Amino acid sequence: MNNSYVIAPIPESMARQALDLAKSLKQDSPYRYKHLVADVLSDLTKINLEYYFLRPIELFKLGSFSEKVANMAIHVAYSAITRFVKRGIEKLSDDQLIILADLIEECVFLNKEDIP
C-alpha cells in the first residue's frame, strides 16, 4: 500500500482487540466474526474522529461552543459510518474479510516504534 500515514493514538486495549480480530479472521472462519469486525471498525473510527476534531479544539483553546459543535458533528458522522459499516460488512465474503484483516494489521500498531 502507501508509505505515507496519518497517525492517531488509540488505547492499547483497542489496538490489541483489532489485531486479535485480524488474527482470528485469518485463522478461523471469518464469517463468525462479522459482528466484531463492524464493532471494531466503528470504535476505531470514533476514536480517530475524536482525535482529529476535538484535539485541535483543545490545543487552540477554541472554547466550549466549538467543542459542542465538533461533538455533534462527530456523533452524526459516527452514526452514519457505523450504519454503513454494519451493512457493508454483512455483504463481504470470507476472502474480503481476510483482506480487511490485512488492512487492520497494516494500520494498527501496538508500539509507536513499529510504525513504518
C-alpha positions in Angstrom: 0.0 0.0 0.0 1.1 3.6 0.5 4.1 4.6 2.6 2.5 7.8 4.0 0.3 7.7 7.0 -1.8 9.9 9.2 -1.4 8.6 12.8 -3.7 8.9 15.8 -3.1 7.3 19.2 -5.5 4.7 20.4 -5.7 2.8 23.7 -3.6 -0.3 23.8 -6.6 -2.4 24.5 -8.3 -1.2 21.3 -5.1 -2.0 19.3 -4.9 -5.5 20.8 -8.6 -6.1 20.1 -8.2 -5.1 16.5 -5.0 -7.1 16.0 -6.5 -10.2 17.7 -9.6 -9.9 15.5 -7.4 -9.7 12.4 -5.6 -12.8 13.5 -8.9 -14.6 14.2 -10.2 -13.7 10.7 -7.2 -15.3 9.1 -7.1 -18.4 11.3 -10.8 -19.3 11.7 -14.0 -18.9 9.7 -14.1 -15.2 9.0 -17.9 -15.2 8.8 -18.1 -15.9 12.5 -16.5 -12.6 13.3 -18.6 -10.2 11.1 -20.3 -8.6 14.1 -17.0 -8.0 15.8 -15.5 -6.5 12.6 -18.2 -3.9 12.5 -17.8 -3.1 16.2 -14.0 -2.7 16.0 -14.1 -0.6 12.8 -16.8 1.6 14.4 -14.7 2.0 17.6 -11.6 2.8 15.6 -13.5 5.4 13.5 -14.9 7.1 16.6 -11.6 7.4 18.4 -10.0 8.8 15.2 -12.8 11.3 14.7 -12.5 12.5 18.3 -8.7 12.8 18.0 -8.7 14.8 14.7 -11.6 17.1 15.6 -11.5 17.5 19.4 -7.8 17.6 19.9 -7.2 20.8 17.8 -10.1 22.5 19.7 -8.4 21.7 23.0 -4.9 22.6 21.7 -6.1 26.0 20.4 -8.5 26.6 23.3 -11.4 27.4 20.9 -13.9 27.1 23.7 -17.0 25.1 24.6 -19.2 26.2 21.7 -16.6 24.8 19.2 -16.3 21.7 21.3 -20.1 21.2 21.3 -20.3 21.7 17.5 -17.5 19.2 17.0 -19.1 16.7 19.3 -22.3 17.0 17.4 -20.6 16.5 14.1 -18.6 13.5 15.4 -21.8 12.0 16.7 -23.6 12.4 13.3 -20.6 11.1 11.3 -20.1 8.2 13.7 -23.7 7.2 13.5 -23.7 7.3 9.7 -20.4 5.5 9.4 -21.5 2.8 11.8 -24.7 2.1 9.9 -22.7 2.0 6.6 -20.0 -0.3 8.1 -22.6 -2.7 9.6 -24.4 -3.0 6.3 -21.2 -3.3 4.3 -19.6 -5.9 6.5 -22.6 -8.2 6.1 -22.1 -8.3 2.3 -18.4 -9.2 2.5 -17.2 -12.7 1.6 -14.6 -14.6 3.6 -11.9 -13.6 1.2 -12.8 -10.0 1.5 -12.8 -10.3 5.3 -9.3 -11.7 5.2 -8.2 -8.7 3.0 -9.8 -6.5 5.7 -7.7 -8.3 8.3 -4.6 -7.5 6.3 -5.6 -3.8 6.2 -6.1 -3.8 10.0 -2.7 -5.3 10.5 -1.3 -2.7 8.2 -2.9 0.2 10.1 -2.8 -0.7 13.8 0.3 -0.9 15.8 0.9 -1.6 19.5 4.1 0.5 19.7 5.0 3.8 18.1 8.4 2.3 17.2 6.7 -0.3 14.9 5.0 2.4 12.7 6.8 2.3 9.3 
